[in-house]
Amino acid sequence: MDTRDLSPNTYKAIIQEAADAHKDLALQFGMLAKLSASEADYISKAQQLIALMQGYNDEEVDAIFVENPLSPAGFKGTLSNISNNISNLHT
């Protein structure tokens, strides 16, 4: 699937939220679409990625970004926002 196949709400909740923080973070979530069979699968994979990234140390956070990396606090805050957005998709 492609990011264009996501509903506007899911796209905004995950990819746009990530892009608002940093384009390189949005790429991480955008690449998940290629690995997903459906929107529900994409959301599940996004939740798994968030859980993984929440355990990243400072060096692992820096490795995601090509330039102007997010601060570790900004990174964790953005992940929390995306996670909250995902929770609101199901309500």
Biopython code that builds the backbone (N, CA, C, O; Angstrom):
import numpy as np
from Bio.PDB.StructureBuilder import StructureBuilder

atoms = [
    (1, "MET", "N", (0.843, -1.166, 0.000)),
    (1, "MET", "CA", (0.000, 0.000, 0.000)),
    (1, "MET", "C", (0.890, 1.230, 0.000)),
    (1, "MET", "O", (2.092, 1.135, 0.246)),
    (2, "ASP", "N", (0.311, 2.361, -0.271)),
    (2, "ASP", "CA", (1.026, 3.632, -0.342)),
    (2, "ASP", "C", (0.399, 4.596, 0.664)),
    (2, "ASP", "O", (-0.740, 4.397, 1.085)),
    (3, "THR", "N", (1.128, 5.625, 1.048)),
    (3, "THR", "CA", (0.563, 6.601, 1.988)),
    (3, "THR", "C", (-0.696, 7.253, 1.433)),
    (3, "THR", "O", (-1.557, 7.683, 2.199)),
    (4, "ARG", "N", (-0.814, 7.331, 0.111)),
    (4, "ARG", "CA", (-2.031, 7.900, -0.501)),
    (4, "ARG", "C", (-3.253, 7.039, -0.256)),
    (4, "ARG", "O", (-4.382, 7.505, -0.408)),
    (5, "ASP", "N", (-3.037, 5.771, 0.126)),
    (5, "ASP", "CA", (-4.148, 4.865, 0.397)),
    (5, "ASP", "C", (-4.704, 5.021, 1.812)),
    (5, "ASP", "O", (-5.757, 4.467, 2.130)),
    (6, "LEU", "N", (-4.004, 5.770, 2.658)),
    (6, "LEU", "CA", (-4.475, 5.984, 4.024)),
    (6, "LEU", "C", (-5.632, 6.976, 4.025)),
    (6, "LEU", "O", (-5.695, 7.877, 3.189)),
    (7, "SER", "N", (-6.533, 6.800, 4.964)),
    (7, "SER", "CA", (-7.623, 7.774, 5.100)),
    (7, "SER", "C", (-7.016, 9.115, 5.514)),
    (7, "SER", "O", (-5.939, 9.153, 6.109)),
    (8, "PRO", "N", (-7.696, 10.201, 5.205)),
    (8, "PRO", "CA", (-7.182, 11.514, 5.619)),
    (8, "PRO", "C", (-6.948, 11.608, 7.130)),
    (8, "PRO", "O", (-5.980, 12.228, 7.570)),
    (9, "ASN", "N", (-7.826, 11.000, 7.916)),
    (9, "ASN", "CA", (-7.671, 11.054, 9.374)),
    (9, "ASN", "C", (-6.417, 10.325, 9.837)),
    (9, "ASN", "O", (-5.688, 10.825, 10.694)),
    (10, "THR", "N", (-6.164, 9.157, 9.281)),
    (10, "THR", "CA", (-4.973, 8.395, 9.662)),
    (10, "THR", "C", (-3.714, 9.106, 9.192)),
    (10, "THR", "O", (-2.730, 9.187, 9.927)),
    (11, "TYR", "N", (-3.745, 9.617, 7.976)),
    (11, "TYR", "CA", (-2.590, 10.344, 7.452)),
    (11, "TYR", "C", (-2.258, 11.536, 8.354)),
    (11, "TYR", "O", (-1.100, 11.749, 8.714)),
    (12, "LYS", "N", (-3.273, 12.298, 8.711)),
    (12, "LYS", "CA", (-3.063, 13.476, 9.558)),
    (12, "LYS", "C", (-2.570, 13.070, 10.950)),
    (12, "LYS", "O", (-1.664, 13.701, 11.495)),
    (13, "ALA", "N", (-3.154, 12.036, 11.516)),
    (13, "ALA", "CA", (-2.822, 11.604, 12.874)),
    (13, "ALA", "C", (-1.392, 11.114, 13.007)),
    (13, "ALA", "O", (-0.762, 11.304, 14.048)),
    (14, "ILE", "N", (-0.877, 10.484, 11.958)),
    (14, "ILE", "CA", (0.442, 9.859, 12.059)),
    (14, "ILE", "C", (1.478, 10.612, 11.226)),
    (14, "ILE", "O", (2.417, 11.191, 11.773)),
    (15, "ILE", "N", (1.310, 10.603, 9.942)),
    (15, "ILE", "CA", (2.349, 11.149, 9.066)),
    (15, "ILE", "C", (2.440, 12.664, 9.169)),
    (15, "ILE", "O", (3.541, 13.209, 9.245)),
    (16, "GLN", "N", (1.307, 13.353, 9.173)),
    (16, "GLN", "CA", (1.363, 14.806, 9.263)),
    (16, "GLN", "C", (1.909, 15.249, 10.613)),
    (16, "GLN", "O", (2.676, 16.209, 10.692)),
    (17, "GLU", "N", (1.516, 14.553, 11.675)),
    (17, "GLU", "CA", (2.046, 14.878, 13.013)),
    (17, "GLU", "C", (3.560, 14.707, 13.038)),
    (17, "GLU", "O", (4.275, 15.542, 13.592)),
    (18, "ALA", "N", (4.045, 13.629, 12.440)),
    (18, "ALA", "CA", (5.495, 13.396, 12.374)),
    (18, "ALA", "C", (6.169, 14.465, 11.512)),
    (18, "ALA", "O", (7.230, 14.976, 11.873)),
    (19, "ALA", "N", (5.561, 14.799, 10.384)),
    (19, "ALA", "CA", (6.129, 15.797, 9.476)),
    (19, "ALA", "C", (6.179, 17.175, 10.112)),
    (19, "ALA", "O", (7.109, 17.941, 9.861)),
    (20, "ASP", "N", (5.194, 17.494, 10.928)),
    (20, "ASP", "CA", (5.187, 18.786, 11.618)),
    (20, "ASP", "C", (6.396, 18.910, 12.542)),
    (20, "ASP", "O", (6.895, 20.010, 12.778)),
    (21, "ALA", "N", (6.863, 17.773, 13.062)),
    (21, "ALA", "CA", (8.037, 17.781, 13.939)),
    (21, "ALA", "C", (9.328, 17.752, 13.130)),
    (21, "ALA", "O", (10.258, 18.509, 13.409)),
    (22, "HIS", "N", (9.383, 16.864, 12.115)),
    (22, "HIS", "CA", (10.606, 16.732, 11.302)),
    (22, "HIS", "C", (10.311, 15.821, 10.114)),
    (22, "HIS", "O", (9.690, 14.769, 10.267)),
    (23, "LYS", "N", (10.759, 16.231, 8.939)),
    (23, "LYS", "CA", (10.494, 15.450, 7.723)),
    (23, "LYS", "C", (11.118, 14.057, 7.780)),
    (23, "LYS", "O", (10.559, 13.110, 7.226)),
    (24, "ASP", "N", (12.266, 13.918, 8.441)),
    (24, "ASP", "CA", (12.910, 12.606, 8.527)),
    (24, "ASP", "C", (12.104, 11.638, 9.387)),
    (24, "ASP", "O", (12.105, 10.433, 9.135)),
    (25, "LEU", "N", (11.425, 12.155, 10.389)),
    (25, "LEU", "CA", (10.561, 11.302, 11.203)),
    (25, "LEU", "C", (9.343, 10.873, 10.389)),
    (25, "LEU", "O", (8.895, 9.732, 10.493)),
    (26, "ALA", "N", (8.815, 11.776, 9.590)),
    (26, "ALA", "CA", (7.687, 11.429, 8.720)),
    (26, "ALA", "C", (8.070, 10.326, 7.742)),
    (26, "ALA", "O", (7.248, 9.465, 7.427)),
    (27, "LEU", "N", (9.299, 10.343, 7.264)),
    (27, "LEU", "CA", (9.753, 9.283, 6.353)),
    (27, "LEU", "C", (9.711, 7.918, 7.017)),
    (27, "LEU", "O", (9.364, 6.924, 6.379)),
    (28, "GLN", "N", (10.062, 7.865, 8.294)),
    (28, "GLN", "CA", (10.035, 6.597, 9.025)),
    (28, "GLN", "C", (8.619, 6.009, 9.021)),
    (28, "GLN", "O", (8.428, 4.816, 8.788)),
    (29, "PHE", "N", (7.647, 6.862, 9.282)),
    (29, "PHE", "CA", (6.262, 6.394, 9.310)),
    (29, "PHE", "C", (5.707, 6.185, 7.903)),
    (29, "PHE", "O", (4.859, 5.317, 7.694)),
    (30, "GLY", "N", (6.169, 6.956, 6.959)),
    (30, "GLY", "CA", (5.731, 6.781, 5.582)),
    (30, "GLY", "C", (6.178, 5.455, 4.995)),
    (30, "GLY", "O", (5.434, 4.823, 4.245)),
    (31, "MET", "N", (7.388, 5.030, 5.332)),
    (31, "MET", "CA", (7.903, 3.758, 4.807)),
    (31, "MET", "C", (7.101, 2.570, 5.293)),
    (31, "MET", "O", (7.073, 1.528, 4.637)),
    (32, "LEU", "N", (6.450, 2.713, 6.433)),
    (32, "LEU", "CA", (5.620, 1.618, 6.945)),
    (32, "LEU", "C", (4.477, 1.258, 6.002)),
    (32, "LEU", "O", (4.050, 0.105, 5.945)),
    (33, "ALA", "N", (3.995, 2.233, 5.276)),
    (33, "ALA", "CA", (2.869, 1.971, 4.374)),
    (33, "ALA", "C", (3.234, 0.915, 3.344)),
    (33, "ALA", "O", (2.411, 0.067, 2.996)),
    (34, "LYS", "N", (4.471, 0.967, 2.855)),
    (34, "LYS", "CA", (4.916, -0.023, 1.856)),
    (34, "LYS", "C", (4.884, -1.440, 2.414)),
    (34, "LYS", "O", (4.730, -2.404, 1.663)),
    (35, "LEU", "N", (5.029, -1.566, 3.731)),
    (35, "LEU", "CA", (5.069, -2.873, 4.386)),
    (35, "LEU", "C", (3.701, -3.328, 4.890)),
    (35, "LEU", "O", (3.579, -4.397, 5.487)),
    (36, "SER", "N", (2.688, -2.524, 4.651)),
    (36, "SER", "CA", (1.367, -2.776, 5.230)),
    (36, "SER", "C", (0.375, -3.258, 4.188)),
    (36, "SER", "O", (0.371, -2.800, 3.045)),
    (37, "ALA", "N", (-0.459, -4.187, 4.606)),
    (37, "ALA", "CA", (-1.467, -4.752, 3.711)),
    (37, "ALA", "C", (-2.768, -3.956, 3.713)),
    (37, "ALA", "O", (-3.546, -4.023, 2.762)),
    (38, "SER", "N", (-2.997, -3.206, 4.783)),
    (38, "SER", "CA", (-4.245, -2.450, 4.925)),
    (38, "SER", "C", (-4.001, -1.286, 5.877)),
    (38, "SER", "O", (-2.936, -1.181, 6.484)),
    (39, "GLU", "N", (-4.984, -0.426, 5.999)),
    (39, "GLU", "CA", (-4.861, 0.688, 6.934)),
    (39, "GLU", "C", (-4.758, 0.186, 8.372)),
    (39, "GLU", "O", (-3.968, 0.709, 9.159)),
    (40, "ALA", "N", (-5.543, -0.809, 8.711)),
    (40, "ALA", "CA", (-5.472, -1.375, 10.066)),
    (40, "ALA", "C", (-4.080, -1.951, 10.340)),
    (40, "ALA", "O", (-3.541, -1.791, 11.435)),
    (41, "ASP", "N", (-3.511, -2.614, 9.352)),
    (41, "ASP", "CA", (-2.158, -3.155, 9.485)),
    (41, "ASP", "C", (-1.152, -2.021, 9.644)),
    (41, "ASP", "O", (-0.224, -2.122, 10.447)),
    (42, "TYR", "N", (-1.328, -0.943, 8.885)),
    (42, "TYR", "CA", (-0.454, 0.219, 8.990)),
    (42, "TYR", "C", (-0.507, 0.810, 10.401)),
    (42, "TYR", "O", (0.533, 1.096, 10.993)),
    (43, "ILE", "N", (-1.696, 0.990, 10.930)),
    (43, "ILE", "CA", (-1.852, 1.553, 12.275)),
    (43, "ILE", "C", (-1.169, 0.659, 13.301)),
    (43, "ILE", "O", (-0.488, 1.150, 14.201)),
    (44, "SER", "N", (-1.346, -0.634, 13.170)),
    (44, "SER", "CA", (-0.695, -1.574, 14.076)),
    (44, "SER", "C", (0.830, -1.460, 13.988)),
    (44, "SER", "O", (1.517, -1.436, 15.009)),
    (45, "LYS", "N", (1.345, -1.390, 12.776)),
    (45, "LYS", "CA", (2.790, -1.249, 12.589)),
    (45, "LYS", "C", (3.296, 0.090, 13.132)),
    (45, "LYS", "O", (4.396, 0.158, 13.681)),
    (46, "ALA", "N", (2.517, 1.134, 12.985)),
    (46, "ALA", "CA", (2.901, 2.443, 13.522)),
    (46, "ALA", "C", (2.986, 2.383, 15.046)),
    (46, "ALA", "O", (3.900, 2.952, 15.642)),
    (47, "GLN", "N", (2.044, 1.704, 15.666)),
    (47, "GLN", "CA", (2.082, 1.545, 17.120)),
    (47, "GLN", "C", (3.320, 0.748, 17.549)),
    (47, "GLN", "O", (3.950, 1.067, 18.557)),
    (48, "GLN", "N", (3.659, -0.277, 16.787)),
    (48, "GLN", "CA", (4.858, -1.067, 17.092)),
    (48, "GLN", "C", (6.117, -0.221, 16.929)),
    (48, "GLN", "O", (7.038, -0.318, 17.741)),
    (49, "LEU", "N", (6.165, 0.603, 15.891)),
    (49, "LEU", "CA", (7.315, 1.471, 15.670)),
    (49, "LEU", "C", (7.453, 2.484, 16.805)),
    (49, "LEU", "O", (8.559, 2.744, 17.277)),
    (50, "ILE", "N", (6.351, 3.043, 17.232)),
    (50, "ILE", "CA", (6.389, 3.990, 18.350)),
    (50, "ILE", "C", (6.949, 3.307, 19.592)),
    (50, "ILE", "O", (7.819, 3.860, 20.265)),
    (51, "ALA", "N", (6.459, 2.114, 19.898)),
    (51, "ALA", "CA", (6.944, 1.387, 21.070)),
    (51, "ALA", "C", (8.448, 1.137, 20.974)),
    (51, "ALA", "O", (9.163, 1.267, 21.968)),
    (52, "LEU", "N", (8.924, 0.783, 19.798)),
    (52, "LEU", "CA", (10.352, 0.559, 19.594)),
    (52, "LEU", "C", (11.135, 1.853, 19.773)),
    (52, "LEU", "O", (12.136, 1.887, 20.489)),
    (53, "MET", "N", (10.676, 2.915, 19.122)),
    (53, "MET", "CA", (11.388, 4.195, 19.167)),
    (53, "MET", "C", (11.404, 4.816, 20.556)),
    (53, "MET", "O", (12.340, 5.537, 20.902)),
    (54, "GLN", "N", (10.387, 4.546, 21.348)),
    (54, "GLN", "CA", (10.353, 5.106, 22.696)),
    (54, "GLN", "C", (11.511, 4.592, 23.550)),
    (54, "GLN", "O", (11.873, 5.210, 24.552)),
    (55, "GLY", "N", (12.086, 3.464, 23.151)),
    (55, "GLY", "CA", (13.228, 2.906, 23.873)),
    (55, "GLY", "C", (14.576, 3.344, 23.316)),
    (55, "GLY", "O", (15.613, 2.919, 23.825)),
    (56, "TYR", "N", (14.585, 4.180, 22.286)),
    (56, "TYR", "CA", (15.844, 4.619, 21.681)),
    (56, "TYR", "C", (16.640, 5.485, 22.643)),
    (56, "TYR", "O", (16.082, 6.299, 23.379)),
    (57, "ASN", "N", (17.963, 5.295, 22.622)),
    (57, "ASN", "CA", (18.836, 6.196, 23.364)),
    (57, "ASN", "C", (19.139, 7.411, 22.481)),
    (57, "ASN", "O", (18.708, 7.469, 21.329)),
    (58, "ASP", "N", (19.875, 8.368, 23.021)),
    (58, "ASP", "CA", (20.133, 9.620, 22.298)),
    (58, "ASP", "C", (20.830, 9.384, 20.958)),
    (58, "ASP", "O", (20.503, 10.052, 19.977)),
    (59, "GLU", "N", (21.775, 8.458, 20.894)),
    (59, "GLU", "CA", (22.479, 8.174, 19.638)),
    (59, "GLU", "C", (21.538, 7.577, 18.595)),
    (59, "GLU", "O", (21.628, 7.908, 17.413)),
    (60, "GLU", "N", (20.651, 6.715, 19.023)),
    (60, "GLU", "CA", (19.690, 6.114, 18.096)),
    (60, "GLU", "C", (18.701, 7.160, 17.579)),
    (60, "GLU", "O", (18.287, 7.111, 16.421)),
    (61, "VAL", "N", (18.332, 8.089, 18.430)),
    (61, "VAL", "CA", (17.449, 9.181, 17.998)),
    (61, "VAL", "C", (18.175, 10.011, 16.941)),
    (61, "VAL", "O", (17.600, 10.306, 15.893)),
    (62, "ASP", "N", (19.424, 10.392, 17.195)),
    (62, "ASP", "CA", (20.197, 11.195, 16.244)),
    (62, "ASP", "C", (20.352, 10.498, 14.898)),
    (62, "ASP", "O", (20.386, 11.159, 13.861)),
    (63, "ALA", "N", (20.446, 9.164, 14.905)),
    (63, "ALA", "CA", (20.671, 8.408, 13.670)),
    (63, "ALA", "C", (19.481, 8.478, 12.713)),
    (63, "ALA", "O", (19.643, 8.214, 11.522)),
    (64, "ILE", "N", (18.319, 8.817, 13.195)),
    (64, "ILE", "CA", (17.122, 8.913, 12.353)),
    (64, "ILE", "C", (17.182, 10.134, 11.445)),
    (64, "ILE", "O", (16.628, 10.127, 10.346)),
    (65, "PHE", "N", (17.850, 11.174, 11.905)),
    (65, "PHE", "CA", (17.793, 12.469, 11.241)),
    (65, "PHE", "C", (19.040, 12.746, 10.406)),
    (65, "PHE", "O", (20.164, 12.505, 10.845)),
    (66, "VAL", "N", (18.821, 13.256, 9.203)),
    (66, "VAL", "CA", (19.916, 13.611, 8.310)),
    (66, "VAL", "C", (20.572, 14.897, 8.789)),
    (66, "VAL", "O", (21.797, 14.999, 8.845)),
    (67, "GLU", "N", (19.744, 15.876, 9.135)),
    (67, "GLU", "CA", (20.258, 17.144, 9.653)),
    (67, "GLU", "C", (19.251, 17.738, 10.609)),
    (67, "GLU", "O", (18.067, 17.404, 10.572)),
    (68, "ASN", "N", (19.728, 18.619, 11.465)),
    (68, "ASN", "CA", (18.886, 19.279, 12.458)),
    (68, "ASN", "C", (18.004, 18.295, 13.221)),
    (68, "ASN", "O", (16.778, 18.393, 13.170)),
    (69, "PRO", "N", (18.623, 17.339, 13.934)),
    (69, "PRO", "CA", (17.814, 16.344, 14.644)),
    (69, "PRO", "C", (16.926, 16.975, 15.713)),
    (69, "PRO", "O", (17.237, 18.030, 16.265)),
    (70, "LEU", "N", (15.831, 16.309, 15.981)),
    (70, "LEU", "CA", (14.990, 16.703, 17.104)),
    (70, "LEU", "C", (15.751, 16.425, 18.391)),
    (70, "LEU", "O", (16.585, 15.521, 18.449)),
    (71, "SER", "N", (15.463, 17.192, 19.400)),
    (71, "SER", "CA", (16.018, 16.876, 20.712)),
    (71, "SER", "C", (15.372, 15.579, 21.187)),
    (71, "SER", "O", (14.268, 15.247, 20.756)),
    (72, "PRO", "N", (16.051, 14.839, 22.073)),
    (72, "PRO", "CA", (15.403, 13.621, 22.596)),
    (72, "PRO", "C", (14.033, 13.897, 23.211)),
    (72, "PRO", "O", (13.106, 13.103, 23.052)),
    (73, "ALA", "N", (13.907, 15.026, 23.914)),
    (73, "ALA", "CA", (12.605, 15.361, 24.509)),
    (73, "ALA", "C", (11.569, 15.670, 23.428)),
    (73, "ALA", "O", (10.415, 15.259, 23.540)),
    (74, "GLY", "N", (11.971, 16.384, 22.395)),
    (74, "GLY", "CA", (11.058, 16.686, 21.292)),
    (74, "GLY", "C", (10.642, 15.429, 20.542)),
    (74, "GLY", "O", (9.493, 15.293, 20.123)),
    (75, "PHE", "N", (11.581, 14.523, 20.380)),
    (75, "PHE", "CA", (11.329, 13.241, 19.724)),
    (75, "PHE", "C", (10.302, 12.440, 20.522)),
    (75, "PHE", "O", (9.312, 11.962, 19.967)),
    (76, "LYS", "N", (10.542, 12.297, 21.819)),
    (76, "LYS", "CA", (9.623, 11.527, 22.670)),
    (76, "LYS", "C", (8.249, 12.190, 22.730)),
    (76, "LYS", "O", (7.224, 11.509, 22.747)),
    (77, "GLY", "N", (8.235, 13.525, 22.761)),
    (77, "GLY", "CA", (6.964, 14.242, 22.777)),
    (77, "GLY", "C", (6.160, 14.018, 21.506)),
    (77, "GLY", "O", (4.942, 13.843, 21.550)),
    (78, "THR", "N", (6.853, 14.024, 20.375)),
    (78, "THR", "CA", (6.172, 13.785, 19.102)),
    (78, "THR", "C", (5.625, 12.363, 19.045)),
    (78, "THR", "O", (4.505, 12.148, 18.583)),
    (79, "LEU", "N", (6.410, 11.389, 19.512)),
    (79, "LEU", "CA", (5.921, 10.006, 19.545)),
    (79, "LEU", "C", (4.677, 9.898, 20.422)),
    (79, "LEU", "O", (3.730, 9.189, 20.082)),
    (80, "SER", "N", (4.683, 10.593, 21.533)),
    (80, "SER", "CA", (3.526, 10.586, 22.425)),
    (80, "SER", "C", (2.308, 11.204, 21.739)),
    (80, "SER", "O", (1.195, 10.694, 21.862)),
    (81, "ASN", "N", (2.526, 12.298, 21.020)),
    (81, "ASN", "CA", (1.422, 12.930, 20.278)),
    (81, "ASN", "C", (0.846, 11.986, 19.234)),
    (81, "ASN", "O", (-0.372, 11.877, 19.094)),
    (82, "ILE", "N", (1.725, 11.302, 18.499)),
    (82, "ILE", "CA", (1.256, 10.367, 17.467)),
    (82, "ILE", "C", (0.471, 9.231, 18.118)),
    (82, "ILE", "O", (-0.588, 8.837, 17.628)),
    (83, "SER", "N", (0.994, 8.714, 19.217)),
    (83, "SER", "CA", (0.303, 7.629, 19.927)),
    (83, "SER", "C", (-1.086, 8.079, 20.391)),
    (83, "SER", "O", (-2.059, 7.335, 20.261)),
    (84, "ASN", "N", (-1.171, 9.286, 20.928)),
    (84, "ASN", "CA", (-2.476, 9.829, 21.346)),
    (84, "ASN", "C", (-3.407, 9.993, 20.155)),
    (84, "ASN", "O", (-4.598, 9.695, 20.242)),
    (85, "ASN", "N", (-2.858, 10.469, 19.040)),
    (85, "ASN", "CA", (-3.670, 10.615, 17.825)),
    (85, "ASN", "C", (-4.224, 9.271, 17.379)),
    (85, "ASN", "O", (-5.389, 9.172, 16.993)),
    (86, "ILE", "N", (-3.391, 8.237, 17.430)),
    (86, "ILE", "CA", (-3.837, 6.898, 17.037)),
    (86, "ILE", "C", (-4.975, 6.441, 17.950)),
    (86, "ILE", "O", (-5.966, 5.880, 17.482)),
    (87, "SER", "N", (-4.828, 6.683, 19.243)),
    (87, "SER", "CA", (-5.893, 6.299, 20.183)),
    (87, "SER", "C", (-7.195, 6.997, 19.842)),
    (87, "SER", "O", (-8.270, 6.412, 19.976)),
    (88, "ASN", "N", (-7.108, 8.232, 19.407)),
    (88, "ASN", "CA", (-8.317, 8.975, 19.056)),
    (88, "ASN", "C", (-8.933, 8.517, 17.730)),
    (88, "ASN", "O", (-10.105, 8.791, 17.471)),
    (89, "LEU", "N", (-8.169, 7.834, 16.899)),
    (89, "LEU", "CA", (-8.733, 7.296, 15.660)),
    (89, "LEU", "C", (-9.755, 6.213, 15.947)),
    (89, "LEU", "O", (-10.673, 5.997, 15.156)),
    (90, "HIS", "N", (-9.602, 5.531, 17.074)),
    (90, "HIS", "CA", (-10.448, 4.387, 17.392)),
    (90, "HIS", "C", (-11.655, 4.764, 18.248)),
    (90, "HIS", "O", (-12.434, 3.897, 18.645)),
    (91, "THR", "N", (-11.811, 6.060, 18.531)),
    (91, "THR", "CA", (-12.944, 6.456, 19.382)),
    (91, "THR", "C", (-14.101, 6.947, 18.559)),
    (91, "THR", "O", (-15.136, 7.321, 19.111)),
]
sb = StructureBuilder()
sb.init_structure("model")
sb.init_model(0)
sb.init_chain("A")
sb.init_seg("    ")
for serial, (resi, resn, name, xyz) in enumerate(atoms, 1):
    if name == "N":
        sb.init_residue(resn, " ", resi, " ")
    sb.init_atom(name, np.array(xyz, "f"), 0.0, 1.0, " ", f" {name:<3s}", serial, name[0])
structure = sb.get_structure()
